[in-house]
Amino acid sequence: MPGSGKDTLSQAIKERGYKVIVMSEVLKERYAKEALPGERLMDFAFRMRRERGRGFVAELPREAYGFRLQNEEGKGQRVRR
């Protein structure tokens, strides 16, 4: 949502040495590699969810950056880069 403070929060996180992952950027990277000719980004995301499961977009950062988003107990983990 515009004006919700995402950029401000992202900057504060970066200043503390954490990697900020922007989901749309990760999705756009995959789109550039795998989209069908003429396919829009939104249609690509819907197709990938249909073909690979509802969690496809949420799993992209893990695939792209090679880390787990949760530990075995389902708790989030901090990742420094």
KAMOFEN-V993751 format. One record per residue. N is the residue number from 0. PHI is phi in whole degrees, -180 to 180 (* if undefined). OMEGA is omega in degrees with one decimal (NA if undefined). BURIAL is 1 if it has 9 or more other ideal C-beta (glycine too) atoms within 8 Angstrom, else 0. Layout:
BEGIN
{{N	PHI	OMEGA	BURIAL} {N	PHI	OMEGA	BURIAL}}
END
This chain:
BEGIN
{{0	*	177.4	0} {1	-61	175.9	0} {2	79	-177.2	0} {3	-87	176.4	0} {4	98	-178.5	0} {5	-60	-179.1	0} {6	-65	178.9	0} {7	-63	178.6	0} {8	-65	179.0	0} {9	-59	179.4	1} {10	-63	179.1	0} {11	-63	178.8	0} {12	-66	178.2	1} {13	-60	-179.1	1} {14	-63	178.5	0} {15	-92	173.4	0} {16	91	179.0	0} {17	-95	175.0	1} {18	-82	176.1	0} {19	-102	179.7	0} {20	-107	178.9	0} {21	-100	-174.3	0} {22	-56	-178.3	1} {23	-64	178.9	0} {24	-69	178.9	0} {25	-65	178.2	1} {26	-64	180.0	1} {27	-64	176.9	1} {28	-63	179.3	1} {29	-68	178.5	1} {30	-59	-179.5	1} {31	-61	-178.2	0} {32	-88	-167.1	0} {33	-121	-176.9	0} {34	-68	174.2	1} {35	-76	179.2	0} {36	-55	178.5	0} {37	78	-177.5	0} {38	-77	177.3	0} {39	-78	-178.8	0} {40	-56	-179.0	1} {41	-63	178.7	0} {42	-66	176.1	0} {43	-60	-179.7	1} {44	-62	177.6	1} {45	-62	180.0	0} {46	-63	-179.9	1} {47	-64	177.1	1} {48	-64	178.2	1} {49	-63	-175.0	0} {50	-78	-171.2	0} {51	-117	177.4	0} {52	109	-175.7	0} {53	-63	-178.2	0} {54	-87	-175.1	0} {55	-52	-175.9	1} {56	-65	-179.8	1} {57	-67	-179.3	0} {58	-84	-176.7	0} {59	-56	179.8	1} {60	-61	178.8	1} {61	-62	178.5	1} {62	-66	-175.1	0} {63	-70	-173.5	1} {64	-110	173.0	1} {65	69	174.4	0} {66	-141	178.3	0} {67	-85	178.2	0} {68	-83	179.8	0} {69	-139	174.3	0} {70	-87	-176.2	0} {71	-61	-179.7	0} {72	-85	179.6	0} {73	82	179.5	0} {74	-94	179.4	0} {75	-64	178.6	0} {76	-121	174.3	1} {77	-82	179.5	0} {78	-129	175.7	0} {79	-100	176.6	0} {80	-134	NA	0}}
END
